């Protein structure tokens, strides 16, 4: 371990003890409030788990990116379930066991023995109703040598099952390092970049690997270099410390277990060398350094706890110091502004509905143009693609293209809708007078960030027209299912062309249905923002008035100073890291 971290364990224990002083002191805990200590408790539990559990390497990415195949290639064993269609829809925690086993771990703590064959999507869906509780994750044990060093967490596609998104994010917080799997067939969509920016970057992982899988679908080295270079450019803006490798998970898996490796294009040595480079980096920069990386992750979590606590103390201190007369004026003006703003928001409904209608017409026009071009590409596959590529990649290619076009329309208009909502709602914060109570120092759970709030909600609304198992336009799925059943190049392409008009029409219908719900949703969203801001404002004003009317404000300030001193001692200890 790095010499700087020789005494890290002692310092981590000191910082946790300092934070515990706050919760153990009745006076200090009353000042900070229940919500603050709930957050601190949540973080401390996560730190305890991180310290006691094996080093965790999380494999994450959108659906149909080949994450499970990559895991099997890394381990040199068939462990994670794979299929042409999305197969993984649970979180699978893969760790070492001398005797291989599979258990379903339930949220109530119970464990149910299952078999490896039960890991398929179809079989697990049958079993879920029979488990004596809600499934949390699948515990997979294997004797693969690498698992003696680390555990690997296999995750569903990020747009695969909406109700698993939060669970994936919770596991991400506990992870020590990340492999993000992208696809050469559909490199780095806006939704992928959004997830990385919003959920991976803020966690400050010291090591993130980005694997551009399925490069064996590319027809030339020029195409490979172009797609890998494009993702490297995007990563340099999002995660400068990421290492990007173009790989073929299926080719490496076949190599390791001794299966036949078709080499029609003559790139086999390149696939093998690139995977070897990734494995060397994984060994050198993660496995060898895993103790240091884990310590860095715990220290980062503690710093977040300290920053959040100090922000809360600063806000309370500012409120106590506010002039009583000024507070009374704020309180009076606040209710008047609430009434005026409510009427102003109501008047914006026609503008929102007109904007949604324009977006829907624009999306329909885009999709007809997209499908016209896609038909030409499919016809071109008859002469330019070889049998192996069509059988292995055409289904993923087609679903990726149609799904990406569908989501791309929504993502672009989501940004536009956010701008409309933000333009209407952004003035609420200031007009309610909350800026006088130091909103810049409110923690994320207390202050409403309108951009993030609306973006998450619009994304949820967009998902309403999507099949929950496939992350895809719902009425289009049956037509793709018929294509999936074909196993020869001519049958696959002919079946696609036969169903082409239905695929196009059903996709556009799903898209229009989704947009129709946007208007009502956007109006409801503005109401949510308004009500949330009002609730925060009222509570903040109420707290400020109570504190200002306190007969012992000096004692309260002394209490805040004492709490700040405890936190600052912890901050100073962590400054060396």
C-alpha positions as CSV (number, residue, x, y, z in Angstrom):
1,X,0.0,0.0,0.0
2,X,1.1,3.6,-0.6
3,X,3.0,5.0,2.4
4,X,0.6,7.8,2.7
5,X,-2.1,5.3,3.6
6,X,-0.1,3.4,6.3
7,X,-2.0,5.1,9.1
8,X,-5.3,5.5,7.1
9,X,-7.1,2.9,9.2
10,X,-6.4,4.8,12.4
11,X,-7.5,8.1,10.8
12,X,-10.7,6.6,9.4
13,X,-11.6,5.3,12.8
14,X,-10.9,8.8,14.3
15,X,-13.1,10.6,11.8
16,X,-16.0,8.1,12.3
17,X,-15.6,8.6,16.1
18,X,-15.7,12.4,15.6
19,X,-19.0,12.1,13.6
20,X,-20.4,9.8,16.3
21,X,-19.7,12.5,18.9
22,X,-22.3,14.6,17.1
23,X,-25.1,12.0,17.2
24,X,-24.2,11.0,20.8
25,X,-24.6,14.6,22.1
26,X,-28.3,15.4,22.6
27,X,-27.8,19.1,22.2
28,X,-25.7,18.8,19.0
29,X,-28.1,16.2,17.5
30,X,-31.1,18.5,18.2
31,X,-29.4,21.4,16.4
32,X,-28.4,19.3,13.3
33,X,-31.8,17.6,13.0
34,X,-33.0,14.1,12.3
35,X,-32.6,14.2,8.5
36,X,-28.9,15.0,8.8
37,X,-28.3,12.0,11.1
38,X,-30.3,9.7,8.8
39,X,-27.9,10.6,6.0
40,X,-24.8,10.2,8.2
41,X,-26.1,6.8,9.4
42,X,-26.7,5.7,5.8
43,X,-23.1,6.7,4.8
44,X,-21.6,5.1,7.9
45,X,-23.4,1.8,7.2
46,X,-22.0,1.8,3.6
47,X,-18.5,2.5,5.0
48,X,-18.8,-0.5,7.4
49,X,-19.9,-2.7,4.5
50,X,-17.0,-1.5,2.3
51,X,-14.5,-2.2,5.1
52,X,-15.7,-5.7,5.8
53,X,-16.7,-7.0,2.3
54,X,-14.3,-8.2,-0.5
55,X,-13.0,-5.7,-3.0
56,X,-15.9,-5.0,-5.5
57,X,-15.4,-4.5,-9.3
58,X,-18.7,-3.5,-10.8
59,X,-19.5,-4.1,-14.4
60,X,-22.1,-1.7,-15.7
61,X,-23.6,-0.4,-19.0
62,X,-26.7,-0.1,-21.1
63,X,-28.7,-3.2,-22.1
64,X,-27.3,-5.5,-24.8
65,X,-23.7,-4.3,-24.5
66,X,-22.4,-7.8,-23.7
67,X,-21.5,-7.2,-20.0
68,X,-22.1,-10.9,-19.1
69,X,-19.9,-12.1,-22.0
70,X,-17.1,-9.7,-20.9
71,X,-17.3,-11.1,-17.4
72,X,-17.1,-14.7,-18.7
73,X,-14.1,-13.7,-20.8
74,X,-12.3,-12.1,-17.8
75,X,-12.9,-15.2,-15.6
76,X,-12.4,-17.7,-18.4
77,X,-15.5,-19.5,-17.4
78,X,-19.2,-19.6,-18.3
79,X,-20.6,-18.0,-15.2
80,X,-22.8,-15.0,-16.1
81,X,-25.9,-15.8,-18.2
82,X,-25.7,-14.7,-21.9
83,X,-28.1,-14.7,-24.8
84,X,-28.7,-12.7,-28.0
85,X,-31.5,-10.9,-26.3
86,X,-31.0,-9.1,-22.9
87,X,-30.5,-11.9,-20.4
88,X,-29.3,-10.4,-17.1
89,X,-32.1,-8.6,-15.2
90,X,-30.9,-9.1,-11.6
91,X,-27.8,-8.0,-9.8
92,X,-25.4,-10.9,-9.7
93,X,-22.6,-10.8,-7.2
94,X,-19.9,-13.2,-8.2
95,X,-17.3,-14.2,-5.6
96,X,-14.9,-17.0,-4.8
97,X,-16.1,-20.4,-3.5
98,X,-14.2,-23.7,-3.6
99,X,-17.5,-25.3,-4.4
100,X,-19.5,-23.4,-7.0
101,X,-23.0,-22.5,-5.9
102,X,-25.9,-20.0,-6.7
103,X,-28.2,-18.5,-4.1
104,X,-31.0,-15.9,-4.3
105,X,-30.5,-13.4,-1.5
106,X,-33.7,-11.8,-0.4
107,X,-34.2,-8.4,1.1
108,X,-35.5,-10.0,4.3
109,X,-32.2,-11.7,4.8
110,X,-33.3,-15.2,3.7
111,X,-31.3,-17.2,1.1
112,X,-32.7,-19.7,-1.4
113,X,-30.5,-22.3,-3.2
114,X,-31.0,-22.2,-6.9
115,X,-29.0,-23.7,-9.8
116,X,-26.9,-22.1,-12.6
117,X,-29.6,-22.9,-15.1
118,X,-32.0,-20.8,-13.0
119,X,-30.0,-17.7,-13.8
120,X,-31.7,-17.3,-17.2
121,X,-34.2,-14.5,-17.5
122,X,-37.1,-16.9,-18.3
123,X,-36.4,-19.3,-15.4
124,X,-35.9,-16.5,-12.8
125,X,-39.1,-14.8,-13.8
126,X,-40.9,-18.1,-13.1
127,X,-39.1,-18.5,-9.7
128,X,-39.7,-14.9,-8.4
129,X,-43.3,-15.6,-7.3
130,X,-42.2,-18.6,-5.2
131,X,-39.4,-16.8,-3.2
132,X,-40.4,-16.1,0.4
133,X,-39.6,-12.4,0.0
134,X,-38.4,-9.8,-2.5
135,X,-35.2,-10.6,-4.4
136,X,-32.2,-8.3,-3.6
137,X,-29.4,-10.0,-5.6
138,X,-28.0,-13.3,-6.8
139,X,-25.0,-14.6,-4.9
140,X,-22.8,-16.7,-7.4
141,X,-19.8,-18.6,-6.1
142,X,-17.1,-19.8,-8.5
143,X,-13.6,-21.2,-8.2
144,X,-12.1,-18.9,-10.9
145,X,-8.7,-17.9,-9.5
146,X,-9.3,-14.1,-10.0
147,X,-12.2,-14.2,-7.6
148,X,-9.7,-15.0,-4.8
149,X,-8.6,-11.3,-5.2
150,X,-11.9,-9.5,-6.0
151,X,-15.6,-10.0,-6.4
152,X,-17.4,-9.0,-9.6
153,X,-20.9,-7.4,-9.7
154,X,-22.8,-8.1,-12.9
155,X,-25.7,-5.7,-13.4
156,X,-28.8,-5.4,-15.7
157,X,-28.8,-2.9,-18.5
158,X,-29.3,0.7,-17.2
159,X,-32.5,1.1,-19.3
160,X,-33.6,-2.5,-18.8
161,X,-35.7,-2.4,-15.7
162,X,-36.5,1.0,-14.2
163,X,-37.3,-0.3,-10.7
164,X,-33.7,-1.7,-10.5
165,X,-32.0,1.6,-11.3
166,X,-31.9,2.7,-7.7
167,X,-30.6,-0.7,-6.6
168,X,-27.8,-0.5,-9.2
169,X,-26.9,3.0,-7.9
170,X,-26.8,1.7,-4.3
171,X,-24.4,-1.1,-5.4
172,X,-22.4,1.5,-7.3
173,X,-21.9,3.5,-4.1
174,X,-20.4,0.4,-2.5
175,X,-18.2,-0.5,-5.5
176,X,-14.4,0.1,-5.4
177,X,-13.7,0.2,-9.2
178,X,-15.9,0.2,-12.3
179,X,-15.9,-1.4,-15.8
180,X,-18.3,0.4,-18.1
181,X,-19.2,-1.7,-21.1
182,X,-20.1,0.2,-24.3
183,X,-21.0,-1.2,-27.7
184,X,-19.1,-0.5,-31.0
185,X,-22.5,-0.8,-32.7
186,X,-24.0,2.1,-30.8
187,X,-21.2,4.1,-29.2
188,X,-22.1,6.2,-26.2
189,X,-25.6,7.5,-26.4
190,X,-26.8,10.6,-24.5
191,X,-28.4,8.4,-21.9
192,X,-25.1,6.5,-21.3
193,X,-23.2,9.8,-21.0
194,X,-25.8,11.1,-18.6
195,X,-25.5,8.1,-16.4
196,X,-21.7,8.4,-16.3
197,X,-21.8,12.1,-15.6
198,X,-24.5,11.9,-12.9
199,X,-23.8,8.7,-11.1
200,X,-20.2,7.6,-11.8
201,X,-18.2,10.8,-12.0
202,X,-19.4,12.2,-8.6
203,X,-18.3,9.1,-6.8
204,X,-14.6,9.8,-7.7
205,X,-13.5,6.3,-8.6
206,X,-9.7,6.2,-8.9
207,X,-10.1,3.7,-11.7
208,X,-12.7,3.3,-14.4
209,X,-12.3,1.0,-17.4
210,X,-14.4,1.6,-20.5
211,X,-14.6,-1.4,-22.7
212,X,-15.8,-0.9,-26.2
213,X,-17.2,-4.4,-26.9
214,X,-18.2,-6.0,-30.2
215,X,-15.5,-4.5,-32.3
216,X,-15.5,-7.8,-34.2
217,X,-18.7,-6.4,-35.8
218,X,-16.5,-3.7,-37.5
219,X,-15.4,-4.3,-41.1
220,X,-12.0,-2.6,-41.1
221,X,-9.3,-1.4,-38.7
222,X,-10.2,2.1,-39.8
223,X,-13.7,1.6,-38.5
224,X,-12.4,0.1,-35.2
225,X,-10.0,3.0,-34.7
226,X,-12.7,5.5,-35.5
227,X,-15.3,4.2,-33.0
228,X,-12.8,3.6,-30.2
229,X,-11.3,7.0,-30.8
230,X,-14.7,8.6,-30.7
231,X,-15.4,7.1,-27.3
232,X,-11.9,8.1,-26.0
233,X,-12.7,11.7,-27.0
234,X,-16.0,11.6,-25.1
235,X,-14.4,9.9,-22.1
236,X,-11.7,12.6,-21.9
237,X,-14.4,15.1,-21.2
238,X,-16.5,12.9,-18.8
239,X,-13.9,10.8,-16.9
240,X,-10.3,11.9,-17.8
241,X,-8.9,9.1,-15.7
242,X,-10.8,6.4,-17.7
243,X,-8.9,3.8,-19.7
244,X,-10.6,2.8,-23.0
245,X,-10.0,-0.5,-24.8
246,X,-11.7,-1.9,-27.9
247,X,-12.4,-5.6,-27.3
248,X,-14.4,-8.6,-28.5
249,X,-15.7,-10.3,-25.4
250,X,-17.0,-13.3,-27.4
251,X,-13.7,-13.9,-29.2
252,X,-11.7,-13.7,-25.9
253,X,-14.2,-16.1,-24.2
254,X,-13.9,-18.6,-27.0
255,X,-10.1,-18.3,-26.9
256,X,-9.9,-19.0,-23.2
257,X,-12.2,-22.0,-23.2
258,X,-10.8,-23.5,-26.4
259,X,-13.8,-22.9,-28.7
260,X,-13.5,-22.3,-32.4
261,X,-12.7,-18.6,-33.2
262,X,-13.8,-17.6,-36.7
263,X,-11.3,-15.1,-38.2
264,X,-12.9,-14.1,-41.4
265,X,-11.6,-10.5,-41.2
266,X,-8.1,-11.3,-40.0
267,X,-8.3,-9.2,-36.9
268,X,-8.0,-12.1,-34.3
269,X,-4.5,-11.0,-33.1
270,X,-5.8,-7.5,-32.5
271,X,-8.7,-8.7,-30.4
272,X,-6.4,-10.9,-28.3
273,X,-3.8,-8.2,-27.8
274,X,-6.3,-5.5,-26.8
275,X,-7.9,-7.8,-24.3
276,X,-4.5,-8.7,-22.9
277,X,-3.7,-5.0,-22.5
278,X,-6.9,-4.5,-20.5
279,X,-6.2,-7.5,-18.3
280,X,-2.6,-6.3,-17.6
281,X,-4.0,-2.9,-16.6
282,X,-6.7,-4.5,-14.5
283,X,-4.0,-6.6,-12.7
284,X,-1.5,-3.7,-12.3
285,X,-3.8,-0.9,-11.5
286,X,-6.6,-2.6,-9.6
287,X,-5.8,-6.0,-8.2
288,X,-2.3,-5.1,-7.0
289,X,-3.5,-1.7,-5.7
290,X,-6.9,-2.9,-4.4
291,X,-6.1,-2.1,-0.7
292,X,-5.1,1.5,-1.6
293,X,-8.1,1.9,-3.9
294,X,-10.5,0.7,-1.1
295,X,-9.0,3.1,1.4
296,X,-9.4,5.9,-1.1
297,X,-13.0,5.1,-1.6
298,X,-13.7,5.1,2.2
299,X,-11.9,8.4,2.6
300,X,-13.9,9.9,-0.3
301,X,-17.1,8.8,1.4
302,X,-16.0,10.3,4.7
303,X,-15.2,13.6,3.0
304,X,-18.7,13.7,1.5
305,X,-20.1,13.2,5.0
306,X,-18.0,15.9,6.5
307,X,-18.8,18.4,3.7
308,X,-22.6,17.7,4.0
309,X,-22.4,18.1,7.8
310,X,-20.4,21.4,7.7
311,X,-22.8,22.8,5.1
312,X,-25.7,22.1,7.4
313,X,-23.9,23.8,10.3
314,X,-23.1,26.9,8.3
315,X,-26.7,27.2,7.1
316,X,-28.0,27.0,10.7
317,X,-25.5,29.5,11.9
318,X,-26.6,32.0,9.2
319,X,-30.2,31.5,10.1
320,X,-29.5,32.2,13.8
321,X,-27.7,35.4,12.9
322,X,-30.5,36.8,10.7
323,X,-32.1,40.0,11.9
324,X,-35.6,39.3,13.5
325,X,-37.3,42.2,11.6
326,X,-35.9,41.0,8.3
327,X,-37.2,37.5,9.0
328,X,-40.7,38.8,9.7
329,X,-40.7,40.6,6.4
330,X,-39.5,37.5,4.6
331,X,-42.2,35.4,6.2
332,X,-44.9,37.9,5.2
333,X,-43.8,38.3,1.7
334,X,-43.3,34.6,1.3
335,X,-47.0,33.7,1.5
336,X,-48.0,36.6,-0.9
337,X,-45.4,35.3,-3.5
338,X,-46.8,31.8,-3.2
339,X,-50.3,32.9,-4.3
340,X,-49.0,35.0,-7.2
341,X,-46.6,32.3,-8.5
342,X,-49.4,29.7,-8.4
343,X,-51.5,31.8,-10.7
344,X,-48.5,32.5,-13.0
345,X,-47.7,28.8,-13.4
346,X,-51.3,28.1,-14.3
347,X,-51.1,30.6,-17.2
348,X,-48.1,28.6,-18.7
349,X,-50.1,25.5,-19.5
350,X,-51.0,26.4,-23.1
351,X,-47.4,27.2,-23.9
352,X,-46.3,23.8,-22.6
353,X,-48.9,21.9,-24.6
354,X,-48.1,23.7,-27.8
355,X,-44.4,23.0,-27.4
356,X,-45.1,19.3,-26.8
357,X,-47.2,19.1,-30.0
358,X,-44.4,20.7,-32.0
359,X,-41.9,18.3,-30.6
360,X,-44.1,15.3,-31.4
361,X,-44.4,16.4,-35.1
362,X,-40.7,16.9,-35.3
363,X,-40.0,13.5,-33.8
364,X,-42.4,11.8,-36.3
365,X,-40.6,13.5,-39.2
366,X,-37.2,12.4,-37.9
367,X,-38.3,8.8,-37.4
368,X,-39.7,8.5,-41.0
369,X,-36.3,9.7,-42.3
370,X,-34.4,7.4,-40.0
371,X,-36.4,4.3,-41.1
372,X,-36.0,5.2,-44.8
373,X,-32.2,5.2,-44.3
374,X,-32.2,2.1,-42.2
375,X,-34.1,0.1,-45.0
376,X,-31.2,1.0,-47.3
377,X,-28.7,-0.2,-44.8
378,X,-30.5,-3.5,-44.3
379,X,-30.7,-4.1,-48.1
380,X,-27.0,-3.4,-48.3
381,X,-26.4,-6.2,-45.8
382,X,-27.4,-8.7,-48.4
383,X,-24.1,-8.1,-50.3
384,X,-21.7,-6.5,-47.9
385,X,-22.1,-8.5,-44.7
386,X,-20.9,-12.1,-44.2
387,X,-22.9,-14.9,-42.7
388,X,-21.1,-14.9,-39.3
389,X,-21.7,-11.2,-38.8
390,X,-25.4,-11.3,-39.6
391,X,-26.1,-14.3,-37.4
392,X,-24.1,-12.9,-34.4
393,X,-24.7,-9.1,-34.7
394,X,-27.6,-8.2,-36.9
395,X,-30.3,-8.6,-34.2
396,X,-28.3,-6.4,-31.8
397,X,-27.6,-4.0,-34.6
398,X,-31.2,-3.6,-35.5
399,X,-32.5,-3.3,-32.0
400,X,-29.7,-0.9,-31.1
401,X,-30.4,1.3,-34.1
402,X,-34.2,1.4,-33.7
403,X,-34.0,1.7,-29.9
404,X,-31.3,4.4,-30.1
405,X,-33.4,6.5,-32.6
406,X,-36.4,6.2,-30.4
407,X,-34.5,7.2,-27.2
408,X,-32.6,9.9,-29.1
409,X,-35.8,11.7,-30.1
410,X,-36.9,11.7,-26.4
411,X,-33.4,12.7,-25.1
412,X,-33.2,15.7,-27.4
413,X,-36.8,16.8,-26.6
414,X,-36.2,16.0,-23.0
415,X,-33.5,18.7,-23.0
416,X,-35.8,21.1,-24.7
417,X,-38.7,20.3,-22.3
418,X,-36.3,20.7,-19.4
419,X,-35.4,24.2,-20.7
420,X,-39.1,25.2,-20.8
421,X,-39.8,23.8,-17.3
422,X,-36.6,25.4,-16.0
423,X,-37.3,28.7,-17.6
424,X,-40.7,28.8,-15.9
425,X,-39.5,27.3,-12.6
426,X,-36.0,28.7,-12.1
427,X,-37.3,32.0,-10.8
428,X,-39.3,30.4,-8.0
429,X,-36.4,29.9,-5.7
430,X,-35.5,33.6,-5.6
431,X,-39.0,35.0,-5.7
432,X,-39.9,33.0,-2.6
433,X,-37.1,34.8,-0.8
434,X,-35.2,31.7,0.1
435,X,-32.0,33.2,-1.2
436,X,-31.9,35.2,1.9
437,X,-31.4,32.0,3.9
438,X,-28.2,30.9,2.1
439,X,-29.7,28.3,-0.3
440,X,-26.2,27.8,-1.8
441,X,-25.3,26.0,1.4
442,X,-28.2,23.7,1.5
443,X,-27.3,20.0,1.0
444,X,-28.6,18.1,-2.0
445,X,-31.5,16.6,-0.1
446,X,-32.7,19.9,1.2
447,X,-32.3,22.2,-1.8
448,X,-34.1,21.3,-5.1
449,X,-31.9,21.3,-8.1
450,X,-34.5,22.0,-10.8
451,X,-32.4,20.7,-13.7
452,X,-31.7,17.3,-12.1
453,X,-35.2,17.0,-10.7
454,X,-37.0,17.6,-13.9
455,X,-34.5,15.5,-16.0
456,X,-35.1,12.4,-13.8
457,X,-38.9,12.9,-14.0
458,X,-38.9,13.4,-17.8
459,X,-36.8,10.3,-18.2
460,X,-39.3,8.3,-16.1
461,X,-42.2,9.6,-18.2
462,X,-40.3,8.6,-21.4
463,X,-39.9,5.1,-20.1
464,X,-43.7,4.6,-19.8
465,X,-43.9,3.6,-23.5
466,X,-41.0,1.1,-23.1
467,X,-41.2,-2.6,-22.5
468,X,-40.0,-3.2,-19.0
469,X,-38.0,-6.3,-19.9
470,X,-36.3,-5.0,-23.0
471,X,-36.0,-1.2,-22.5
472,X,-37.7,-0.8,-25.9
473,X,-40.9,0.4,-27.6
474,X,-43.5,-2.1,-26.3
475,X,-45.6,-2.8,-29.3
476,X,-42.5,-3.4,-31.5
477,X,-41.2,-6.3,-29.5
478,X,-43.3,-9.1,-31.2
479,X,-41.9,-8.2,-34.6
480,X,-38.3,-8.4,-33.3
481,X,-39.1,-11.7,-31.6
482,X,-40.0,-13.3,-34.9
483,X,-36.6,-12.0,-36.3
484,X,-34.7,-13.5,-33.3
485,X,-36.1,-17.0,-34.2
486,X,-34.3,-17.0,-37.6
487,X,-30.8,-18.4,-37.7
488,X,-29.6,-17.9,-41.3
489,X,-28.5,-14.7,-43.0
490,X,-31.2,-14.7,-45.8
491,X,-34.0,-15.7,-43.3
492,X,-33.0,-12.9,-40.9
493,X,-32.9,-10.2,-43.5
494,X,-36.0,-11.4,-45.3
495,X,-38.0,-11.6,-42.1
496,X,-36.8,-8.1,-41.1
497,X,-38.0,-6.6,-44.5
498,X,-41.3,-8.4,-44.3
499,X,-41.9,-6.9,-40.8
500,X,-40.3,-3.6,-41.7
501,X,-43.4,-1.4,-42.1
502,X,-44.9,-2.8,-38.9
503,X,-41.7,-2.1,-37.0
504,X,-41.7,1.4,-38.3
505,X,-45.3,2.1,-37.7
506,X,-45.5,0.6,-34.2
507,X,-42.3,2.4,-33.1
508,X,-43.7,5.8,-34.3
509,X,-47.1,5.0,-32.7
510,X,-45.3,4.3,-29.4
511,X,-43.3,7.4,-29.7
512,X,-46.4,9.6,-30.3
513,X,-48.2,8.0,-27.4
514,X,-45.2,8.9,-25.2
515,X,-45.3,12.5,-26.3
516,X,-49.0,12.8,-25.7
517,X,-48.3,12.1,-22.1
518,X,-45.6,14.7,-21.9
519,X,-47.9,17.7,-21.7
520,X,-49.9,16.5,-18.7
521,X,-46.7,15.3,-17.1
522,X,-44.9,18.6,-17.6
523,X,-47.7,20.6,-16.0
524,X,-47.7,18.2,-13.1
525,X,-43.9,18.5,-12.9
526,X,-44.1,22.2,-12.6
527,X,-46.6,21.8,-9.8
528,X,-44.2,19.4,-8.0
529,X,-41.3,21.8,-8.3
530,X,-43.5,24.6,-7.0
531,X,-44.9,22.6,-4.1
532,X,-41.4,21.3,-3.1
533,X,-40.0,24.8,-3.2
534,X,-42.8,26.2,-1.1
535,X,-42.5,23.4,1.5
536,X,-38.7,24.0,1.7
537,X,-39.3,27.7,2.0
538,X,-41.9,27.5,4.7
539,X,-39.8,25.1,6.7
540,X,-36.7,27.2,6.3
541,X,-38.5,30.4,7.3
542,X,-40.1,28.6,10.2
543,X,-36.8,27.3,11.5
544,X,-35.2,30.8,11.1
545,X,-38.0,32.5,13.0
546,X,-37.8,30.0,15.8
547,X,-34.1,30.4,16.1
548,X,-34.3,34.2,15.9
549,X,-36.9,34.2,18.7
550,X,-34.9,32.0,20.9
551,X,-34.0,33.7,24.1
552,X,-30.6,31.9,24.1
553,X,-29.3,32.5,20.6
554,X,-25.8,32.9,22.0
555,X,-25.9,29.5,23.5
556,X,-27.2,28.1,20.2
557,X,-24.3,29.7,18.3
558,X,-21.8,28.3,20.9
559,X,-23.3,24.9,20.3
560,X,-22.9,25.3,16.6
561,X,-19.3,26.4,17.1
562,X,-18.6,23.3,19.2
563,X,-20.1,21.0,16.5
564,X,-18.1,22.8,13.8
565,X,-14.9,22.3,15.8
566,X,-15.5,18.6,16.0
567,X,-16.1,18.4,12.3
568,X,-13.0,20.6,11.5
569,X,-10.8,18.3,13.5
570,X,-11.9,15.4,11.3
571,X,-11.5,17.6,8.1
572,X,-7.9,18.4,9.1
573,X,-7.1,14.7,9.6
574,X,-8.3,14.0,6.0
575,X,-6.5,16.9,4.4
576,X,-3.3,14.9,3.8
577,X,-5.2,12.4,1.5
